[in-house]
Amino acid sequence: MNQSVIKALKLLDYFSVDTPEWTLKEIAEKANLPKPTAYRLLSALESSDFLYKTKENEHDSKYRLGLKLLELGHIVSDQLEIRHIALPFMQQLAGDINEVVHLVIRNQDEATYIEKVDSRRALRLNTRVGKSSPLYLGSGPKMLLAHMPMKRQEEILENAELHHPVTEGMIDKQKLLQELHTIYEESFAFSIGEQDADTTGISYPIYDYRNQMIAALAVSGLSSHFEGENLEDLKRQTQLTAERISRKLGFREPVF
């Protein structure tokens, strides 16, 4: 990471409940930095809304934490809340269907697996809590991508390699965009052998109290288990679980 970025971020550690406000002079002395350097770093944090000036005069400036940190804190809080709320439902679903259940969220331009409940089978998938994946691989990540604005989808795919790690082939961008449109319309994603060979994944969206899609509930297992009537049962139970989690998060069906 750029050293200037590291130095700037470390300055945020000095702010606390006991010392919520610092002057430029105090920060420079605390961080053992020349005053011009401290001013440059603080100005960068201020321009990004991580800090704001509470007072400025010809001799010194005072700084407090900015609203950007509050915004990021809410995001982290929401992620912790959804894990806490979703886990009992995921455990119930995994026990009922005996397949692997994942909770997937968007993390900038990637998908991140923030919770996982294994099945009782010997199957081990290439997923773990904290793992990140391209948004175009797997039913959960594709569900997240499908709910992003079309322009943003195209930007992400334009900058992606679109390489298929299992088949080692390339993914057709236009076909993928068509698939994302279908996923959005049907609120259902389906993938075969995209992250692990001979496995299938299905996903449904999870919504919060703002009626915004914030996560995907994904079920994965051997493709031989995801066929015929068994597939329909897996879809039904996964969809019901996603709906229960959404309602627990405050989601209410729009009334037209």
C-alpha positions in Angstrom: 0.0 0.0 0.0 1.1 3.5 -0.7 3.0 4.9 2.3 1.2 8.2 2.3 -2.1 6.3 2.4 -0.9 4.3 5.4 0.3 7.4 7.2 -3.0 9.2 6.6 -5.1 6.3 7.8 -3.0 6.0 11.0 -3.9 9.5 11.9 -7.5 8.4 12.3 -6.4 6.2 15.2 -5.7 9.2 17.3 -9.4 10.2 17.4 -11.4 8.6 20.3 -14.3 9.3 22.6 -11.9 10.9 25.1 -10.1 13.0 22.4 -12.6 13.6 19.6 -10.8 16.7 18.3 -7.2 17.5 17.4 -5.4 20.5 16.1 -3.0 20.4 13.3 -0.2 21.2 15.6 -1.2 18.4 18.0 -1.5 15.8 15.3 1.9 16.8 13.8 3.5 16.4 17.3 1.7 13.2 18.1 2.6 11.6 14.8 6.1 13.0 14.8 5.5 14.6 11.4 6.6 18.0 9.9 3.6 20.3 10.1 3.3 20.7 6.3 3.2 16.9 5.9 0.6 16.5 8.6 -1.5 19.3 6.9 -1.2 17.5 3.5 -2.4 14.2 5.0 -5.2 15.8 7.0 -6.3 17.7 4.0 -6.5 14.5 2.0 -8.7 12.9 4.7 -10.8 16.0 4.8 -11.4 16.0 1.1 -12.6 12.4 1.3 -15.0 13.2 4.2 -13.0 11.1 6.7 -12.4 14.3 8.7 -13.9 17.7 8.8 -12.5 21.0 10.1 -14.3 22.5 13.1 -12.1 25.6 13.3 -9.5 27.2 11.2 -7.5 30.4 11.7 -4.2 31.8 10.7 -2.4 29.9 13.5 -4.0 26.4 13.5 -6.9 24.2 12.5 -9.0 21.7 14.4 -10.3 18.4 13.0 -13.0 15.9 14.0 -14.0 12.5 12.4 -16.2 12.9 9.3 -19.5 11.4 8.2 -17.8 9.0 5.7 -16.7 6.9 8.7 -20.3 6.8 10.0 -21.4 5.6 6.6 -18.8 2.9 6.5 -19.7 2.0 10.1 -23.3 1.4 9.1 -22.2 -0.9 6.3 -20.1 -3.0 8.7 -22.9 -3.0 11.2 -25.3 -4.2 8.6 -22.9 -7.0 7.6 -22.6 -8.1 11.2 -26.3 -8.0 11.7 -27.1 -10.0 8.7 -24.7 -12.7 9.7 -26.2 -12.9 13.2 -29.7 -13.0 11.9 -29.2 -15.3 8.9 -27.1 -18.0 10.6 -29.9 -19.9 12.4 -32.0 -20.0 9.2 -28.9 -21.2 7.3 -28.3 -23.9 9.8 -31.9 -25.0 9.6 -31.8 -25.1 5.8 -28.5 -27.0 5.7 -29.9 -29.6 8.1 -33.1 -30.0 6.0 -31.5 -30.3 2.6 -28.0 -31.6 3.5 -26.2 -29.3 1.1 -23.7 -26.4 1.7 -25.3 -23.0 2.4 -23.5 -19.7 1.9 -24.3 -16.1 2.6 -22.7 -13.8 0.0 -22.4 -10.0 -0.1 -20.9 -7.5 -2.5 -17.5 -6.1 -1.4 -16.7 -3.3 -3.9 -16.2 -5.1 -7.2 -16.1 -8.6 -5.8 -18.4 -11.0 -3.9 -17.4 -12.1 -0.4 -18.6 -15.1 1.5 -19.4 -13.9 5.0 -21.0 -17.1 6.4 -21.1 -20.8 5.5 -22.8 -23.9 6.9 -21.4 -27.2 5.6 -23.5 -30.3 4.8 -23.0 -33.7 6.4 -21.7 -35.1 3.1 -18.0 -35.6 2.5 -18.1 -32.9 -0.2 -15.7 -30.0 0.3 -16.2 -26.9 -1.8 -13.6 -24.3 -2.7 -15.3 -21.7 -0.5 -14.6 -20.4 3.0 -15.8 -17.5 5.2 -13.9 -14.4 4.0 -13.2 -15.7 0.5 -13.7 -13.3 -2.3 -14.8 -14.2 -5.8 -15.4 -12.4 -9.1 -19.0 -11.2 -9.4 -19.4 -13.2 -12.6 -18.7 -16.7 -11.2 -21.2 -18.7 -9.2 -24.9 -18.2 -8.5 -24.4 -16.0 -5.4 -22.0 -13.5 -7.0 -24.1 -13.4 -10.1 -27.2 -12.6 -8.1 -25.3 -9.6 -6.6 -24.1 -8.4 -10.0 -27.6 -8.8 -11.5 -29.0 -6.3 -9.0 -26.4 -3.6 -9.9 -27.2 -0.9 -12.4 -26.6 -2.0 -16.0 -23.9 0.6 -16.6 -22.0 -0.6 -13.5 -22.4 -4.2 -14.7 -20.8 -3.4 -18.0 -18.0 -1.4 -16.3 -17.1 -4.3 -14.0 -17.2 -6.9 -16.9 -15.2 -4.6 -19.1 -12.4 -4.6 -16.6 -12.7 -8.3 -15.8 -10.7 -11.1 -17.3 -13.9 -13.2 -17.7 -11.8 -16.3 -17.4 -13.5 -19.6 -16.4 -11.3 -21.2 -13.8 -12.8 -24.7 -14.2 -13.0 -25.1 -17.9 -10.1 -22.6 -18.5 -12.1 -21.0 -21.3 -13.4 -17.5 -21.7 -16.9 -16.3 -20.7 -19.0 -14.6 -23.4 -19.8 -11.1 -22.1 -23.0 -10.6 -24.1 -24.4 -14.0 -23.0 -23.5 -13.2 -19.4 -25.3 -9.8 -19.6 -28.4 -11.6 -20.9 -28.1 -14.1 -18.1 -27.9 -11.3 -15.5 -31.0 -9.7 -16.9 -32.9 -13.0 -16.5 -31.5 -13.5 -13.0 -32.8 -10.0 -12.1 -36.2 -10.6 -13.6 -36.7 -14.1 -12.0 -34.9 -13.4 -8.7 -33.1 -16.7 -9.1 -29.6 -17.6 -10.1 -28.3 -21.0 -11.3 -24.7 -22.1 -12.0 -23.0 -25.3 -13.0 -19.3 -26.0 -12.5 -18.3 -22.4 -12.3 -16.2 -22.5 -9.1 -15.9 -26.2 -8.5 -16.1 -29.0 -11.1 -19.3 -31.2 -11.0 -21.1 -28.9 -8.6 -24.3 -26.8 -9.0 -25.3 -23.7 -7.1 -28.6 -21.9 -6.7 -29.2 -18.5 -5.2 -32.0 -16.2 -4.1 -31.8 -12.6 -3.0 -32.0 -11.2 0.6 -33.5 -7.8 1.1 -33.3 -5.4 4.1 -35.8 -2.9 5.7 -35.1 -0.5 2.9 -36.3 -3.1 0.4 -32.8 -3.2 -1.0 -31.1 -6.4 -2.1 -28.0 -6.7 0.3 -27.0 -10.4 0.1 -27.5 -13.7 -1.7 -28.4 -16.9 -0.1 -26.6 -19.6 -2.0 -26.9 -23.4 -1.8 -24.2 -25.6 -3.5 -23.6 -29.3 -3.9 -22.9 -32.1 -6.4 -24.7 -31.5 -9.6 -26.2 -35.0 -9.4 -28.3 -33.8 -6.4 -29.6 -30.8 -8.3 -31.9 -32.5 -10.8 -35.6 -33.1 -11.3 -37.9 -33.1 -8.3 -35.0 -32.7 -5.9 -33.9 -29.5 -7.7 -37.4 -28.1 -7.4 -37.5 -28.9 -3.7 -34.1 -27.3 -3.1 -35.2 -24.2 -4.9 -38.4 -24.0 -2.9 -36.7 -24.4 0.5 -33.9 -22.0 -0.4 -36.3 -19.3 -1.6 -38.4 -19.7 1.5 -35.4 -19.3 3.7 -34.2 -16.2 1.9 -37.7 -14.7 2.3 -37.6 -15.5 6.1 -34.3 -13.9 6.5 -35.5 -10.8 4.6 -38.5 -10.5 6.7 -36.4 -10.8 9.9 -34.3 -7.9 8.5 -37.4 -5.8 8.1 -38.3 -6.3 4.5 -41.9 -5.8 3.5 -43.4 -6.7 0.2 -44.3 -3.5 -1.8 -48.0 -2.9 -2.0 -49.2 -1.8 -5.4 
